[in-house]
Amino acid sequence: MIQLMVGDSTQALNFQKNIRQYNSAFTFASMGATLATPPGHGPPCFRICGQIYHRSGTLHPPDGEVPVFSQLYIIETNTALNHRMCQTANKSCRDDLMRSIQQVMEDCCPCIKAYRHMADIEKYEMTKSNKIGECRISSIQLHFRTGNYQRRYNVPHHDEVAMIFVGDDVAPPIHRDVIVYPRDHPLHKISYMSANCDPMIYPLLFPRGDSL
């Protein structure tokens, strides 16, 4: 990854030119803000009114919609790659480079392991529900930990990134800043103080889930 950022190969030059697109293709959440376009004429201007915020979605997209962001990490690898390359914003990105970055992320990112673990538990609960003839499965939630010292030495370790709770009568502990539901829930707002914010928004800078 470092060679892509500082090298001068064909791949590195393409990566450096389109680094924002590559990062957006692998991010776990979306950025949001209220835009206030200045009146009158002049050069293009990106002006934000108020605070920038980041939001994460559910494990699965709504019916009829294609998966985006973290939802791409729980589906088959080639299918996820095709979804990333089919996005208009990624038309200048290289297929081989996108595949290489995807492999690096899958090998070392603890957030991906957490999402896939949740997907496995959901499948298990669905299978168990079908066997006993119940109409619905137990409630499943993925909770990311905040870290001991927010914004100061708050690197989340691999075994401390997240935990999954199953069961309608199980109350998860407090102080969890990112919560993921299987489906049919609104976007969840991530606190800018969260230890998970930087790794989830800038995965190419923090591929191992570490933070500032």
GIVENQUI-V711032 format. One line per field, one symbol per residue. ss: DSSP state (h for helix, s for strand, l for the rest). Layout:
ss=???
//
This chain:
ss=lhhhhhlllhhhhhhhhlhhhhhhhhlllssssssllllllllllllsssssssssllllllllllllhhhhhlllhhhhhhhhhhlhhhllllhhhhhhhhhhhhhhlhhhhhhhhhhhhhhhhhhhhhhhlllllllssssssllllllllllllhhhlssssslllllllllssssssllllllsssllllllhhhhhlllllllllll
//
